Amino acid sequence: MITIDPKSITTAKLQGYLQGSVGPRPIAFASTVDSDGNPNLSPFSFFNVFSANPPILVFSPSRRVRDNSIKHTLINCEATKEVVINVVNYDMVQQTSLASTEYADGVNEFIKSGLTQVPSDLVKPFRVQESPVQFECKVTQIIALGEEGGAGNLVLCEVVKIHIHEAVLDENGAIDQYKIDLVSRLGGNWYGRSNQGLFEVPKPLTTLGVGVDAIPEPVRKSPVFDGNDLGKLGNIEALPSTEEVSIFVKENFSIKGVLSSDDQENVYLEAKKYLNENDVLSAWKVLLAKK
């Protein structure tokens, strides 16, 4: 067994040990608005429920380790004292990952992730329609745990209204744990799927995904692709060039027959095969080859 003094290692390495050993952690998909009403959406895995009476959820937007800056979510919670916490299930995990991309101030993560913003009843932040359970909350207290990079900020949230999709309820009106299909965070790129097991969602922190809004509208609206497919397509850093697409088609003879088909769905199904293999670049090349 190794023994570690937390003060003897870098914050990044310490964070890795903490996140790799304390889990699985539920995900708070926090929706906020700034003082001008502009929406922001971001996931946090430092999150849990801490009280039922009153109903209190707590999540922690930490200071960034690399530059000690704070996140838009924290700034918005301080300014408006409101937040909507949306739980994350497997059907939306790729879009949730995409929303974690650190887009510039003013960029709407709802649009980038392809998720649907719907009005709340009692608070200004929007709810995520695709989330199976959405908690409208008032922020009652924010506790700063430090001033250096990596320090957390506990945001205490009192639940003032709950929205639950009927599809995740059992015959008695309780939440069915198989139907809700929750996901959680572990260390590195690892996630947990409550009713199945571990899986990975690669997420390079140094890049910006092009976003679901960069996907052609017919692709976005096709029933062939689900939310996770769109999340994968949107999470690529840059679209392949015309030359790259041309080379891909020349080197993959079987693709030519698919592309010559008059049925657009065949092209989408071919791209879907690559997405199922997590070969997002090739999926994009198929889609861009057939316009």
N, C-alpha and C positions, 0 to 999 in steps of 0.2 A: 504494500500500500504506500502511495506517495502522500506526503503531507505538505500543504501549501499555505503560506501566509499570504492572504489576499493583497497585502500591500507590496509584496515582492514581485508581482507579475503585472503585466500591462492590463489596462481596463478591458481591452478587447478580448484578451485571453481569459480573463476572469469571467467576462460575460458569456463566453463560450462554455465554460465549465458550468456556470449557473443554469443556462438555458438547456444544456445537454443533460443535466441531472434532475432538474425540477420540471416535471412534465408528466403526462400531456397537459398543456395549458389551453383553456378555452379562449376563443378569439372574440374580442369586442370590435365589431365593425362600426366605428364611431362616425356619425354624421353630425356636422356642425355648420354654422354659418358665421361669417365675420360680421362686424358691426354695420356693414353696408348690405348684408343679406346674401352675400355670395356663398354658395355651398362648398363644403369640403368633406371628403370621405377618406377614411384611413383605418386600417386594421391594427389592433394592439393585442399582444398575447400576454401581457401583464394585466390580467383581468380575472374577476370572479364576483360571485354574489356573497354578501357578508351579513345580510339581515333580511328578515321577512316582515318585521313590524317595528319600524317602518321598512318598506322594501328598498334596500340599498345595494347598488352595484358600485364597484370600484375598479377603475382602470388607471394605468400609469403611462402617460407619454413621457418617455425619458429624454433627457438632453442627448444630443448626438455625440457619440464618442469622438468622432474625427475632428469636430470643430466647436463643440460645446454650444451649438445653436439649439433653439427650441422649435417644436413643430407647430404647424398652423392650428392643429386641433387644440393644443394647450392655449394658444393665444386666443382662439375663438371661445373656448370655455371660460376663460378669464373675463372676456369682454361681454358675453351674452348670458352666461350662467345657464345654458341649455345645451342638451345633447340628445341624440337618439342612438341607442345601442342596438345594433342589429346582429343577431346570431348568424353564424356561418355554417352552412351544410355543404355536403360534397358537390351538389349541383352548381355551386357558385364559387368554388374554391379558387379556380384559375383567375376569375375576374377579381376576386378579392386580392389575390397576389398582385395582379396588375395595378390595382388601386393603391398598393403600398409604394409604388414608384414615386419618387420625390419630384413631382412636377412643380413648375414655378408657381409662385403666388398668383392666384386668379384663374388657374386652370381648373376646370370642373372635372373631378375624378369620376363623377357619375357618367359623364359623356365618354371619358377615356376608357373606362372599364366596361361600358355598354350596359350598365345596370340602370334600373328605372327609378327615378326619384318621384315620390308621391308625398303630398302634403301631410303634415301631422295635424292632430286635433288641438293639442294644448301647448305645443312649443313650435318655434320657428324652423329648426332644422328639419330637413326632409327625411322620410323613411326610405329604406331600400325595399322595393316591392318584392324582389325575389327572395328576401330573407324570410325564413319560416316563422320567426318570432321577432318582433320589433318593440323595444322599450322606449317610450318617450320619457325623458328625465329632466329634472331640474338639478343643476349643480349646486350642492349645499356647502361644499368646502373643497379647497385645493391645498394640499400639503406638500411643500417642496422638501425633498429629502437630501438635497445637496446643491452645490453651485458648480460642480465640475462636470465634464463630459461623462455620460453614463448614469448620472443621478436621475432618479425617478421623480415624478410629481403625481401624488395620489389624488385622483379626481373622484370625489365622493358624489354619487348621483342618486337622487331619490326618484324612484319610478312613479310617474303620475298617470300613465296609461300604457296598457299592453295590447298589442295586436298579434293574433295567432292565426296562421293559415289552417283552415279546417282539415286540409289534406294530411296534417301530421297528428291528428287526434285519433284516439281509439274509440271503441263503441261506447265508452263511459265518459267521453269528453276530456280525458287526460291525454297528455302528450305521449305518444308512442315513440319509444327510443329508437326503434328500427326505422320507423317512417321519417322521423326528423333527420336522421343520418348526419349527425353533427361531426365536424372535423375539429382538430386541435393542433397546436404547434408543439414541436419538440426541438431538438438542437439542429443546427445546420439547415439543410433544405428539407428536413423530414417533417411530415405531418402524420397525424393519426386519424383514421376513420373509425368512428366508434363501433360500427357494426361489422367491420371487416379487418382492419389492421393498418400497417404502416404504408406510406407511399411518399414519393418525393415530388416537390414542385421547385425546379431550379429557378432561382431568382437572383441574377447578378445585381448587386446593389449599386454598381457604378454606371449603369446604363438606364436610359429612359425608353420604355416601350412606346411604339408608334401609337398605340391605343386602338380600341375597337372602332373608333370613329374614322380610322384610316382604311378600314375594310370596306370594299364596295358594297353598296346598299343591297343588291340582290343576294350577296353572300350572307350578309347579316340577317336577312329576312328568310333565308332558306331553312326549311324544317330539318334539313340534313345536319345542320350544325347546332349543337347545344351551347349553353353559356360557357362551359369549360373549353369547347373548341374555339369560341370567339376570344376567350381570355388568352389562349395560347397564341392565336394569330396576332392579337394586339400587343403581346409581350415581346415581340421581336424588335431589335434596336433599329433596323433599317430594312426596307424592302429590297429584294434582289433586283439588280439592274436588268435592262432589256437584254444585254449580252449574256448575263448569267442564265436568264430564262431560256434563251436560244440554245446555249450549250447544253443545258439540262435536257431539253427536248431532243436534241440530236443524239445525246448519249443514252437516252431511254426510249428505245424503239417502241415498246409497248404503249407508251404514253400517246404516241401519234394517233393510234386508233381511237383512243378515248377522246382526244381533242377534236377529231374529225366528226364526232357524233353530233347530231342535231339536238340531242337531249342534254341540256345543261346539267341535269341532276347526275348524270354519269360522271361528269367532270368533278362535281362536288363530292361524290362518293369516292373518287380516286384521291382527292385532296384529304378527305376524311381518313383514309387508310394511313396516310403519312402522319396525320395528327395523332392517330392511335398509337403510332410508334414513336411519338414525340419528335418527329422530324419536321419541325415547323417550317424550316426554310424550303424544303421540297414541296410542302403543301402550298406555300405561297407561289412557288414557281409554276405549279399546276394551275392555280387560279389565275395567275397573270398571263399564262400562255393562251388561255381561252378567254378572250374579252368579248 
